[in-house]
């Protein structure tokens, strides 16, 4: 659990970097990731050494070799538990000249621990800053998995609060909502083709731990959880490092977090490989045909990245696979041939299940663009009957750049600790979305004037453009308002003019 004192410790580490001249939040989290990684390597070897001593056998897996490195430094000095006691300048020498080359060597040899460390560099040259940060990180209690994950999440949250310097990060409560809507199972193979910090994969992993604890007791299921369930791709090496560490600290031992330009590379090797896709991909505008994967252009011929990502999801899902993805509103009503073709495909070739319209401020301070969550299942033979629409108007936070919580922490998120009253629902719609999604049969009778309702696939097809914008189907109740007749209003104005004239006469007499 992330206590107030741990938050304070993390804040102090962050401030130490800031005052030490490392001010870019991405650089700070990157340097902390390196240091946590170095500490984890030592922790793993300490566990192996303790096990070997207990069993009276040699160490089964040695991370730090015996002897000295190519520059003559003993490998033992490269361990966190050793160099943390060194004087600041000596610590800087060992870490900069020996530990980081060791990390890069691990990356080049393809070690599962070092894959994302091939380009690792210490990003500052202040010995006192290094000694201070090592000491502070060493004092953060990260003994259990929950705390490790929470600490890293808290650090990632600082990227979000860093405004324009940070990456476009999906708010945690929106990730939780999408994960709870999709209810991942221990058998799922989950992919995020634009993984970033791996927030969706972490959310899915935590859901499975909470709802399917038996998945980690069975040897085969545990092997699948740690080695085959989670797949995240990105083309930003910094994000890959951060994402891989995020998964590691949340207790997933060997996730597939790897480099890939998802829209540019062919997908023959993993087409149809995944049973669940959770994603909020970046929408960067347009790509050239020449740089776009040809297998995606076969699905939909367009340069629009938001449409290409939807084509990618269809390509990667296996038949029966499900997806919950964030798209900009334009995907729902765009008038180009590609827009219509993709919407027709979702409705007539596959099973479109829901459109959850998000309030336009949900991704502030990065962007005010309106977005929606699209939920569908890849069938290849159609199956869309009724599409569920939900008009989310509040997510528990103010919709301005400050994103201030509108309720107590216990009443935020899709599964709050305390039940919400009717007034509080107006500030946080997420629990209502989950409750209604779990009882869709009851939604059939709701009027089009309600916050959620069903629309027949035939009605959507009859628009001719397969329009999926909520406003197309939502009805607005107009209350009758009675106004006074024009004659009565004119009479009232004349009476007021008489009053004014009398007042002026009285004032004139007073001044005479």
ZIHUNOR-V18898 format. One line per field, one symbol per residue. ss: DSSP state (h for helix, s for strand, l for the rest). phi: phi as a letter, one per 40 degrees, with the letter a starting at -180 (. if undefined). psi: psi as a letter, one per 40 degrees, with the letter a starting at -180 (. if undefined). Layout:
ss = ???
phi = ???
psi = ???
This chain:
ss = lllhhhhhhhhhhhhhhhhlllllhhhhhhhhhhhhhhhhhhhhhhhhhhhhhhhllllllllllllslllllshhhhlhhhhllllhhhhhhhhhhhhhhhhhhhhhllllllhhhlllllllllhhhhhhhhhhhhhlllllhhhhhhhhhhhhhhhhllhhhllllllhhhhhhhhhhhlllllllsssllllllhhhhhhhhhhhhhlhhhhllhhhhhhhhhllsssssllhhhhhhhhhhhhhllllllssssllllllllllllllssssssllllllsllhhhllhhhhhhllllshhhhhhhhhhhhsssssssssssslhhhhlllhhhhhhhhhhhhhlssssssslllllllllllllsssssssllllllllsssssslllslslllllllslllhhhllllllllllhhhhllslhhhhhhhhllhhhhhhllllllssssshhhhhhlllllllhhhhllllllllllllhhhhhhhhhhhhhhhhhhhhhhhhhhl
phi = .cccccdcccdccccccdccgbbcdcccccccddccccccdcdccccccccccccgbcccbbccccgbcdcgcccccccdcccccccdcccccccccbccdccccccccgdccbdcbdbcbccabcdccccccccccccccbcbcdcdccccccccccccccgcccccbcddccdcccccccfdbcccbbbbcbcfcgccccccccccccbbcccbccccccccccbbcbbbbabbcccccccccdccccgccbccbacacccbbcbccbcgcbcabbabccbchbbcdcccdccccccacabccccccccccccccccgcbabbcbcddccbdbcdcdccccccccccbbcbabbccccccbcccabccbacbbabcbgbghcbbbcbbccbabgbcccccfcccbcdcbbgcbccbccccccdcbaccccccccccbcdccccccccccbabbccccccccgbfcbccccbcbbcbccbcbccdccccccccccccdcccccdccccccc
psi = hhidddddddddddddddeeegehddddddddddddddddddddddddddddddefiihdhhdhiiaiideehhddeeidedeeeiidddddddddedddddddddddeeiddedeedfhiheifhddddddddddddehhfdiddddddddddddddddeebediihhhiddddddddddegiieeihhihegdbefddddddddddddegdededhdddddddddedhhhiiehddddddddddddeeehdgighihhgdediifddfhfeiehhhigiigebiiiddeihddddddhhiehddddddddddddiiheiiihihiiddddeieidddddddddddddahhdihhhiieedeiedieihiihhhihhdeeaehchhhhhgheheeiifaddfhheiideeiidgidiiiiddddeeheddddddddegddeedeiieeidiiihidddddeeeefhehdddehihhhhhhhiiiddddddddddddddddddddddddde.
